[in-house]
Structures are given as C-alpha cells and as structure tokens.
Amino acid sequence: MDENKFNTILHSPIGTRDIYEKKCIQKLHLQEVIHNVFLSYGFSDIQTPVFEYFNVFDKEKGSVSTRQMYKFFDRDNNTLVLRPDITPAVARCIAKYYAKEELQIRKCYIGNTFVNVPPYKGKLNEITQAGAELYNDDTSDADAEMISLMKTTLEKAGLKKFQIELGHAKFLKGLFNEAALPDDAITELCNLIESKNFFGVMDILDNYPVSKEIKEIFEKLPEYQDDFDSSVEYILKRTSNEDVIQALDRLSKVKALLEIYGVSSFITIDLSCYSTYEYYTGIIFKAYTYGSAEALASGGRYDKLVSHFGKDAPAIGLAINIDELLISMIRQDIDFELEDMRTYLLYDRDCTYEALEKATELRQSGRNVMLVRKSSRRDVSEYKTSADAVGINDFIYINKDQ
C-alpha cells in the first residue's frame, strides 16, 4: 500500500474543506433561515448550472479575472468554467426567460462558487453563497430595500454586531477620470484603497499631474464617514465631474430612505468603498463584523450587466457568504438555538419489532431516528460514546430485560 498516495487523496484540495457533524448542521440552518428571509421579501428561487460557458463571465461582463477561473473543455472544445460568481448566470437567465417582462423580477438562490485564489491569501476557493437579485427597478427605493434586506438577513441569522459599508461605484471612477490617470495607476490605486492604505494613495497621486483639488478629495477619503452632508459640500466645491455628482446625489437619497427603514445605525457611508466586480454601476455595499477581515456579504447595482445577454434591465443584488458568516458566528460564540431532533435508538436482536414500532412513533412525531442493532460483542457504553461523539443527546436502549 502506498501510504503517501492515501495521505494525499484523504485531504480535500487547497482552498476547500469538508463540513460535517455540528458545523454542517449549523451551516444548513443558516441557509434555511436566510432562504426564508428572501422568500418573505417576495423573491422566488432560481437554480443555474455549476459550470457555464466562459463567455458568461469573460472580461466584458466585469466578473472575476480570467486567471481566477477554473476552466476546462467539453467534447466540442468549448471553454467552460466553474461559476466564480452567480450573478452573471442569473442575469443570463433573466435575459432568456423574461425577455419581455418590464415590471419587477425577484430571484434568489443558494449555490457554491469557485474562485482560484493563491493559497497564501488564506481564502476558501469554494464558498456557498445565498443571493437575491432584483430586476427592472432603477429607483433608489430598490437600493434601500436591498440594503435593508441584507441587514434583516444577518440579524435573523443570529449575528449581533455588524456594520454595512455603503458607497457608490461611480464615485471613485469619476475621480479617476477627472485625474486622467493611466490604467496601471488606477489598478494600483484601487488595490491600495481596497486595503485602506490611503498614505499609499497619496504617494501614487504625487507621481502624476493631478490637480490640487482632486488630491484634496482623495486625501480626505478616510474622513468622509464622519459627516456625510459636510463631506458632500466639501467635495462639490472641488469637482464638477458628473459621475461624482450623480454618486453623491444617489447616496443622499438612499441615506434618507434608510432612515425611514430604521436601519441607519447599521450603515456607514464610505466613499472609499470599492468592489473588484467591474459590472457595478451604482450603489455598492458590504457587511463586516468584528474578528473578520473579509466581508460577510456584499452587493450593489449593476444596470448594464443584463444587456450583455440581450435585455435592457436595471438590477441590484446581494450575496451572503454563508461560510464566512458561519466562521464569524462560531468565533463570536453565538448560540445557533438549534433544537436537536435526533435520537440514537439501540436495540437487541430479540426486540426488533418493538424497536421498529418505537422508531416509527418517534419519526412520525418529527424526530430523526438512528436505528442500530446491538452487537453481542459490544457493550452499551460503546454505543453511548458513539452517540455523544456526533452530538446526539437522546439515547434509547430497548432490550429484553425492560
């Protein structure tokens, strides 16, 4: 026997993991809770293939970079990819099956995505997402409802403390255009802004002939969270860029609506909020909690994505990272409040009829019964230890001495 061979195949690939026993129960519970919240907001389910044609996610669509995709070929030599993102796949479906629908369309899903990130980043390559997408509504009301949905979903899942960063995709893009920066500089600036390295941002800008006013706007990026209204006034005195103006106006409208929704205490307007998904055209938002550097959830408006598949339809969506949410809740010792409905029912050979009758009774009452016939070579204590090991507290032993 080749021991090294078996040591290799017993482990899951880098960036993936096995989930079992208590954690698996908790994860499935989160998925069910989140799904029910989506349904309560009028969303209906949709399922798309785990793999799609490469063109669904190519650079033109603005999803993840080609290098981060798992690619392979079918028998006709078409390039396929494991989906790195579910939003473009749902957009494809909307263009195909709802081509003539002009009123609101609401779809939700739960599925796995696959992104090939370098192992040193410490991220999972396969994650489970629960998402909701709202089409054919370009209003700020739709923006506010989706942000409120994210807040409600995280609360219903059991998360106690979190904050939602709110920004706008056009804000930074507008500033970059006004500064007339080359693409490589913009890429570097986006990376620095995403990591909140604002000193690095100013170092980059000093290498280019950027106006004093634009530099002043960038210099204050970390401070705009404190007083949004004063920040708008400060920025508008220093730029006339139409994208920047539209971004600030939209944020103001959404901010006012979120106050009506009663979720303002969970919201921080962050003009440095940035997403690597290039298909976002408007409001963008991300949810964070303490003890985790990764966003638990993210979303935004993408009014042009569906048009790549042949239908003009404004849209806004969100996705909850179930795995990151689960990890965060476990780290914070949050009680999942799960009722254990499992019973370990052990019986002697001579009590088969009684055991089957009891198991049927318990199952009809809603319990999940693990029915095990006792071996004469094993003691009852061994079975009790096995039940305890998998977290089953309800242990019943039916024997002829009862």
N, C-alpha and C positions, 0 to 999 in steps of 0.2 A: 504493500500500500504506500502510495506517495503522500506522505504527511503534509508536505508543503502545498501540494495541489488542493487538498481538502481544506487547509487553513485559508487558502485564497477564496475558494468558492463559498465558504461558510460566511464570509463577510459581504455586506452589500457594497456596491460601488461607491467611490468617493462622492460626497455630496448628497447621498441618500441615507435612509435609515429605516430600520424595522420598528414598527409601533405595535405593542401588544399589551395584553392584560389591562391594568388600570389606566395607563395613558391612552390606550386605544379607546376604551370606554369613554374617557373624558373628551377625546377628540370628536368622537361620533356625537356625543352630547352637544358639544359646541356647534357642530354642523347642523344639528336638528334645530337648536334654538335660533341660530342665525337664519336658517331657511324659513322658519315660521315668521320671523320678523319681516322678511322680504315679502312673504305672501300677504301679511297684514297690511302692507303698503300697496297692494294691488299688482304685484309682479307675478308673472307666470313662468313656469320652468321651461328651459331650453337646454338641449344637450348637443354638443358638437364633437366631431371626431378628435381623438387624442393626437392624430397626425393629420396634417393638411399639406396642400401644395405649397411649395416655397413662396410663390408669388403672393400668398395671403399675408405674409409677414415681411416681405422684402423692404429694402431701404425706403422706397417710395411711400410705404404705409406708415413709417415712423415708429415701428416697434423696436425690439431689441436689435443689437448689431448682429450681422451675419456670423461673426466669429463665435457668438454666444449660443448659436442654434445647434441642436443635434440633427444632422442631415443624413439622409440615406436615399436610395433609389428604388423605384418599383420596377416591375418586369418590362415596362415600356421605356425605361430610362428617364422617367420624370423625377425631378428632385422633390423629395418630401421632407418635412421637418416635424419633429415632436413639438407640439404647440408651446411656444415660450410665453404666450400671452393669449388669453381667451377673448378679449375684447374685439380684435380684428375678425376672429372666427364668427362671433355673434353678428358683427356688422355685415359680414358676407351673407349670413342667413337672412338678415333683415332686408337687404337689397334683393335677395332671390325670392323670398316668400311673402314679403309685404311691400312689393314694388309700388303699388297704387295707394297704399294706406297713407293718409295725410294727418290723421289725428294721433294722439299719444300711443306709443307702444312700450310696454314694460316687460322686460325679460330678466330672469335671474337664473343662476347656475351654481353648481358646486363641481369642481374638477381639478385635476392636477396639471401643473405647468412645469416645463423643463427648460432650465437655462444653464448653459455650460460655463460657469464662473470658475476662475482659478481657485484651487483649494486653499491657498493662503488667506483668502478673504473670509474664510470661516462661515460661508453661507451655504444653505442647502441648495442643491441643484434641482431637486424635485420638491415642490411645495403644493399644498392644497389651497385653492382659492374659493371663496364664496363671493360671488359678484352680482351686482344689479345694474342694468343698463336701461336708460330712459331715452326714447327716440321721439322725434317730431315735436320737440318743445325747446325753443331757444330762449325762454324767459329766465329772468333772474329768480323767479319763483321756483322754477325747476331746480336751479342751482341750490337754493336754500333748502328745499325739501330733501335733496340727496345728501347734503351735509348733515341735516337733522337725522336722516336715516342712519348715517354712519354712527352718530352719537348714540342713538337709541339702540342700535345693534350691539355696540360694545358694552353698553350698560346692561342690556338683557343677558348678554353672555356671562356677566358677573364681574367685569372689570370695574374697579372702584375709582382709580385715579388715572386720568389720561388727558391729553390736550390735542386739539386739532389745529394744525397749522394751515392757514388759508392764504393763498396767493393767486397770481394770475400769470399765465404763460406769456402773454404779450408784453408784460412789464419789462422784463429783462431783455427780451428780443428787441423791443423798441429802443432801449438804451444802447444795445449793441449796434443797431443800425445807425443811430444818430452819431455814435462814436466812430463809425466807418472802420470797424476793426476787421482784420483778416480772419478767415475761418479757423486757423490754428490757434490764434489768440482767444477766440470765442470759446473753443473747446477747452482750453486751459482755464479760462475764467469760470466756465460752468463747473468744472471739476473742483475748483477752489471754493466757489460759492456753495456747492453741494456739501462740502466738508466744513463749511463755515470758517474758512481761512481768509478773512477779509483783509488782513495785512498783505497776504499774497496777491490779492486782487489789486490793491493799490500799487504794488510793485510792478505788476504787469502793465497797468494803465500808464505808468510813468515812462514806459518804453515807446509809447505811441503819442501822436499829436492830438490828444483828446482835450476838448475844451475844459476850462476851469469849472464851468457849471455842471457838466456831466460827471467830472471827477468828484465834485461835492456831493452829488446824488449817490454815487457808489460808496463814498466814504461814510455816509450815514446809514447804509443798509442795516447794520445791526441794531440801530436805534429806532427804526420806524414802528416797531411793535408797541412802543410805549404810549404813543398818542397818534392814532391814525389820522384824525382830522387835521392836526397840525402838520403831519408829515405830507399830506396831500398838498396843503398850501405851500410848503417848502419846495416840493418837487415841481409843482406847476410854475413856480417863479423861475425855474432853471431849464425847463424843456418845453417845446411845443410839439413834440413827437405825437402823432395821432394815436399810435398803438398804446403809448404810455397813458395818454389822457383817457382813452377808452377803458383801459385796465383799471385805473383808479376809480372811474365812474361806476363801473360794474361792481367793484369791490364795495363801494359805498352803498349801492343798492342792496347787495346781498347781506351786508352787515346790518342794515336796517331790518331786513326780513328775519334774520336770525334772532334779533332781539324780540320780534313778535313770536317766534317759535320758542323762545325762552331757553336758548342754548348758548347764549353769548359767553357765559362763564367758562365754557369748554373751548372757546375759539380764540386763537391768537392770529392776527393778521401779520403775515411775514412776507414782505416784498422780495425777500431773497429766496423764497420757496421755489424749488426747481425740480423738474422731473426729467428723467432720461428718455421718456417716451415723447417723441417729437410730434406725435399726432395731436397732442393737446393744443387747443386754440384759445382757451378762455380760463375760467376759474379752475384752479388746481388745489388739492387739499390732501393732507397726510395726518395720520393719528399716531401719537407716540405715548409711551408710558415709561415710568422710571425703571431703571435696571436693564433697559434695552436700547441699543443704538439704532436698531432697524425699525422702520415704520411698521406698525401693526396692520395698517390699512391705508389705502391711497385711492385717489380718484380725480376726476376732472372732466372738463367739457372738451369734446372732440367733434366739432361741427363739420369737418371736411372728410373724415375717415370713410364714412359710408359711401360717399360719392366716388371713391376709388373702385367700388364694386357696382356702380351704375345707378345709384339712387341718391338724390339730394335730401339729406335728413340730418338736422342738427341733433346732437346727442350729448348726454352726460352719464357717467357711470362711476362705480366704485368697486373695489375689491378688498375683501378681508383676507389677510394672510393667516389662515387657521393655525398653521404650525407655530408661527411667531406669537400669536395670541395664546396658544396653549403653553408655550415655554414661559411667557411672561406671567401668566396666572399661576403656574406652578412655583416660579421663583418668588412670587408675592404671597405664597401660602393662602391663596384664595380658595375657599370651600366651594366645590362644584355642586354641592347639595344634591348628590345623586342617591336615589333610593336603590339599594342593591336588591334586585328581584330574583337573585339566583339561589337555588337550593342544591346541595350535594346530597343525593339520596342513595345510600348504600344498603344493599340487601343480601341476605343469604340465599343460596340456591333454592331452598325449600320454601322461600317466601316470594317467589316470582310473581304470583297472582296478586298478592297484597301490595307489592311494590309497584306494579303496573297500575293498579287501581289508585294508589296514593299519588303517583306521578301524574296521572290523568286529571285527578281532582285539583292538584296544585297548578297544573298548566292552564286549566280552564279558569282558575282564579287570577291568572295573569303572571304567575311565577315561571321562571325559566329553570327547568329541572335537568340536572346532570345525573343520569341514572347509571349506577355502577354495581355490578355483581361482585360480592366479596370473594376473594380467593382464600382457600383454606390455608395457604402458605403465608398469608399476610395478616398482621394484627390490625384491628380497627384504628389504632392510633396512627398508623402509617397513612391511612386514607384521610384522617382528620388533618394531618400535617400537610398533605397534598392540597386539600381544600383551602386551608389557611394560606398556602403559598400563592394561590391565584385569587385570593381575596374573597372567597365565598364563606360567609359567616353562618349561614343557615345549614346545619349538618343534621341529617336524619339517618338513623340506622334501624332498619327493620330486620328483625331476626326471630327465630322460632321460640326464643325464651320470653318474648314480650307477652 
